[in-house]
Amino acid sequence: MMSFIEVHGLHRVYNSNTPEQVNALKGIDLAIDRGEMLAVMGPSGSGKSILLNILGCLDYPKEGKYYFDGQLVSTLKQNKLAQIRNKRVGFVLQDFGILNDRTAIENVITSLLFNQAVKWRDMEKLAHNIMEKLEISELAKRRTSNLSGGEKQRVAIARAMVNEPDIILADEPTGSLDTRLSNEILTLLQRLNEEGKTVIIVSHNPNVSKYCNRTLNIVDGRLCS
């Protein structure tokens, strides 16, 4: 039986056949079961963010095969890939990736704007529901420019969760936070995992692995145990 996510012989090359060629990923093999919470650890430049972008269908391998829930990603059309990115994958970024000139709830709603299955009149209610679940409903009407780093990251997680995705991909989600806030964000991601979400976190922070079921290390584009 195929795992929820499977990667076989994955290579990612930039600037091919030039003096600036970079072999970012070198033969990655990876299987992730539904409901896992996985840490991919490695230093800056090791290829971990590139791997995460490929898993989120934001980037594409030079060689190898990537199966998402049994589907060979390279055979999918652009509209299907867009559906996966919008409905089935939630992205959480180090720099939060939120709009500082908008309120928290407006930021959460942005993920719903591309979901054709959600009617405009229902978007605010859905956003309120996920913010309440994450215990940040009091932030709804506040401009994100006035929020702390931890509050901004919670808003970013609410935005990632509002479409009820199967998987959360978090790229250095604690990189801009102090230790206390980092632990709070990791505890929140752990709770979402316990509720059934698959969570993959890439980080260079060794504390992340304490919250995960499994940890892999990536060095110079290669996974090692």
LINSULUR-V889716 format. One record per residue. N is the residue number from 1. RES is the residue in one small letter. OMEGA is omega in radians with two decimals (* if undefined). BURIAL is 1 if it has 9 or more other C-alpha atoms within 8 Angstrom, else 0. D_FIRST is the distance of its C-alpha to the first C-alpha in whole Angstrom. Layout:
n = {N,N}
res = {RES,RES}
omega = {OMEGA,OMEGA}
burial = {BURIAL,BURIAL}
d_first = {D_FIRST,D_FIRST}
This chain:
n = {1,2,3,4,5,6,7,8,9,10,11,12,13,14,15,16,17,18,19,20,21,22,23,24,25,26,27,28,29,30,31,32,33,34,35,36,37,38,39,40,41,42,43,44,45,46,47,48,49,50,51,52,53,54,55,56,57,58,59,60,61,62,63,64,65,66,67,68,69,70,71,72,73,74,75,76,77,78,79,80,81,82,83,84,85,86,87,88,89,90,91,92,93,94,95,96,97,98,99,100,101,102,103,104,105,106,107,108,109,110,111,112,113,114,115,116,117,118,119,120,121,122,123,124,125,126,127,128,129,130,131,132,133,134,135,136,137,138,139,140,141,142,143,144,145,146,147,148,149,150,151,152,153,154,155,156,157,158,159,160,161,162,163,164,165,166,167,168,169,170,171,172,173,174,175,176,177,178,179,180,181,182,183,184,185,186,187,188,189,190,191,192,193,194,195,196,197,198,199,200,201,202,203,204,205,206,207,208,209,210,211,212,213,214,215,216,217,218,219,220,221,222,223,224,225}
res = {m,m,s,f,i,e,v,h,g,l,h,r,v,y,n,s,n,t,p,e,q,v,n,a,l,k,g,i,d,l,a,i,d,r,g,e,m,l,a,v,m,g,p,s,g,s,g,k,s,i,l,l,n,i,l,g,c,l,d,y,p,k,e,g,k,y,y,f,d,g,q,l,v,s,t,l,k,q,n,k,l,a,q,i,r,n,k,r,v,g,f,v,l,q,d,f,g,i,l,n,d,r,t,a,i,e,n,v,i,t,s,l,l,f,n,q,a,v,k,w,r,d,m,e,k,l,a,h,n,i,m,e,k,l,e,i,s,e,l,a,k,r,r,t,s,n,l,s,g,g,e,k,q,r,v,a,i,a,r,a,m,v,n,e,p,d,i,i,l,a,d,e,p,t,g,s,l,d,t,r,l,s,n,e,i,l,t,l,l,q,r,l,n,e,e,g,k,t,v,i,i,v,s,h,n,p,n,v,s,k,y,c,n,r,t,l,n,i,v,d,g,r,l,c,s}
omega = {-3.08,3.07,3.14,3.07,3.07,3.12,-3.12,3.03,-3.04,3.05,3.02,-3.08,3.06,3.13,-3.08,3.04,3.03,3.08,-3.13,-3.11,3.10,3.06,-2.98,3.08,-2.98,3.03,-3.13,2.97,-3.02,3.04,-3.12,3.14,3.07,3.11,3.08,2.93,-2.95,3.01,3.00,-3.02,3.09,3.13,3.06,3.13,-3.10,3.14,-3.04,3.12,3.09,3.09,-3.14,3.12,3.09,3.12,3.12,3.12,3.04,-3.14,-3.01,3.13,3.01,3.10,3.08,-3.09,3.09,3.11,3.07,-3.12,3.07,-3.12,3.07,-2.97,-3.09,-3.14,-3.06,3.10,-3.05,-3.14,3.09,3.09,3.11,3.10,3.11,-3.12,-3.05,-2.98,-2.99,-3.12,3.02,-3.09,3.05,-3.00,3.13,-3.09,3.06,3.10,-3.12,-3.11,-3.04,3.11,3.13,3.07,3.13,-3.09,3.07,3.08,3.13,-3.11,-3.07,3.13,-3.12,-3.07,-3.10,3.14,-3.05,-3.14,-3.10,3.12,-3.11,-3.06,-3.11,-2.98,-3.11,3.11,3.13,3.11,3.10,-3.11,-3.11,3.10,3.08,3.12,-3.13,3.06,3.09,-3.10,3.14,3.14,-2.91,-3.02,-3.14,3.07,-3.06,3.07,-3.13,-3.11,3.03,3.12,3.13,3.11,3.11,-3.13,3.06,3.07,3.12,3.12,3.08,3.10,3.12,-3.03,-2.94,3.09,-3.14,-3.11,3.07,-2.97,3.05,3.08,-3.05,-3.11,-3.12,-3.04,3.14,-3.01,-3.10,-3.01,3.05,-3.02,-3.11,-3.14,3.09,-3.14,3.12,3.13,3.12,3.08,3.10,3.10,3.11,3.11,3.10,3.07,3.12,3.09,3.02,-3.14,2.97,-3.08,3.06,-3.12,2.98,-3.04,2.95,-3.13,-3.08,-3.14,-3.10,-3.06,3.14,-3.09,-2.99,3.11,-3.05,3.14,3.01,3.09,3.09,-3.11,3.11,3.05,3.13,3.07,3.05,-3.08,*}
burial = {0,0,1,1,1,1,1,1,1,1,1,1,1,0,0,0,0,0,0,0,1,0,1,1,1,1,1,1,1,0,1,1,1,1,1,1,1,1,1,1,1,1,0,0,0,1,1,1,0,1,1,1,1,1,0,1,1,0,0,0,1,0,0,1,1,1,1,1,0,1,0,1,1,0,0,0,0,0,0,0,1,0,1,1,1,1,1,1,1,1,1,1,1,1,0,1,0,0,0,0,0,1,1,1,1,0,1,1,1,1,1,1,0,0,1,0,0,0,0,0,0,0,1,1,0,1,1,1,0,1,1,1,0,1,0,1,1,0,0,1,0,1,1,1,0,0,1,0,0,1,0,1,1,1,1,1,1,1,1,1,1,1,1,0,1,1,1,1,1,1,1,1,1,1,0,0,1,0,0,0,1,1,0,0,1,1,1,1,1,1,0,1,1,0,0,0,1,1,1,1,1,1,1,1,0,0,0,1,1,0,1,1,0,1,1,1,1,1,1,1,1,1,1,0,0}
d_first = {0,4,7,9,12,11,14,15,19,20,24,27,30,33,37,35,38,41,42,41,37,35,31,30,26,26,22,20,16,15,11,12,11,12,16,16,20,20,23,24,27,30,33,34,34,31,28,26,28,27,23,23,25,22,20,22,22,26,26,24,24,26,23,20,17,15,12,13,11,9,13,15,18,20,20,21,25,27,27,23,23,26,24,21,24,26,24,21,22,25,27,29,32,34,37,36,36,38,42,45,47,45,44,41,40,41,38,36,37,36,32,33,35,33,31,32,31,33,37,39,41,38,37,40,38,35,36,38,35,33,36,37,34,34,38,39,41,44,43,43,46,47,47,44,47,48,45,44,41,39,40,39,36,35,36,34,31,32,32,29,28,30,27,25,22,19,19,22,23,26,29,31,32,34,36,39,39,41,40,40,39,36,35,35,33,30,31,30,27,26,27,25,22,23,23,19,20,18,21,21,25,26,29,32,33,32,32,29,27,29,27,24,21,20,22,22,25,26,29,31,27,25,23,24,23}
